[in-house]
Amino acid sequence: MLRLTESQLAQVPICELLLNSCRMSRLAGHLQIAWAYLVEAKALNVNHFEVAMEEARFLFEKGNQTQAISILSNLLEERFGAKTKQLQSVIEQQKKQTDINHTQLREALKSEPKEEKDNFVKVQLLLADYSLKAGACSFSDLYYKYHALPLIADPSEDLYYRVAIFLDNYLYSKHQVGVLLF
């Protein structure tokens, strides 16, 4: 019945429903069914951001970590190129231990749409999480990224929670390395 509606207006909600079905199937462990829903959502050629995010989650759960990380990296490069450069600039300033102009960052944040900032943070956090789990990087590699994300994003409880969890794990890993050395 949903296929009968060829209207562009109907395709976005249909895509959202397919992605929700994909997500539920993936979480239930039914990867073949999840893939079918994902293919249907991709075929609609709308809502590219959410489709790419769900495809990365699916591929990572399926065990194809490299492709999932690649999709997220491409999404960052294509959709958030300027924001990624801004994050890299903040990270470089932190590494050099120079003062960061917080007022200038806050002014730049005000002009950006909230949804775009939130989506950027989602991709960054998912990419960092998958890179860590896949062994593509270490806690030390991600330290500055997690430290810089709150500076270029809107404050949110979820972001601060994830940063706190990361920092806790980072300190734990540093402690474990210290214990192993003695």
Helices and strands as residue ranges (DSSP letters): G 2-4, H 8-27, H 31-43, H 48-62, H 65-79, H 81-95, H 102-111, H 114-134, H 139-152, H 157-181
